[in-house]
Amino acid sequence: MEYYCIMVNTGKEESFKKNALTCLKENFPDVQFFFFKRIMKTSKGEAFEKPLFPGYVFFQIEKLTVDFFTALRHVKDFCRILRDNTDPVKFSGAALEELKLFIHNGEHWGVSKVQFFPGKKIRVISGPLLGLEGNIYKVNKKRKRITITSSLTPDGKHFDLFYEDVEV
């Protein structure tokens, strides 16, 4: 399988995913699309879902062909495949492993359960942070957020995930 990322109109990720599956599934039955969301909380503690990578949809296909790409470009709200339409870049190495972990965690990310140990050690018990411990950039204990550095982007995009403390 090969994995790629598509830029779509921001706010249209879900509708793009649905339209793409409808348009492409018959001729390309092995294609799958992924749009990741995470649980966030307002300052009042109310939970809501927010895109993890706004404006981006990931997909897997056995092999990216000219026929598939031509059909994909005609799906409503498609902008471009990354890096660009003439030079699509498939995920490999650490970025591919991270993307597979994201796919394994599912498209809707809840709140992780973590334990803190002396010496700033963190152990993730469950949730979307499981397997991403090495990517932790910073911890905000007051707001209960852990900032992760992603290897999916060349610039190492940061994003926050909520956590709950688990007593040792």
Buried (B, 14 or more C-beta within 10 A) or exposed (E): EBBBBBBBEEEBBBBBBEBBBEBBEEEBEEBBBBBBBBBBBEEEEEEEEEBBBEBBBBBBBEEBEEEBBEBBEEBEBBBBBBEEEEEBEBBEEEBBEBBBBBBEBEBEBBBBBBEBEEEEEBEBEEBBBBBBBEBBEEBEEEEBBBBBBBBBBEEEEEBBBBBEEBEE
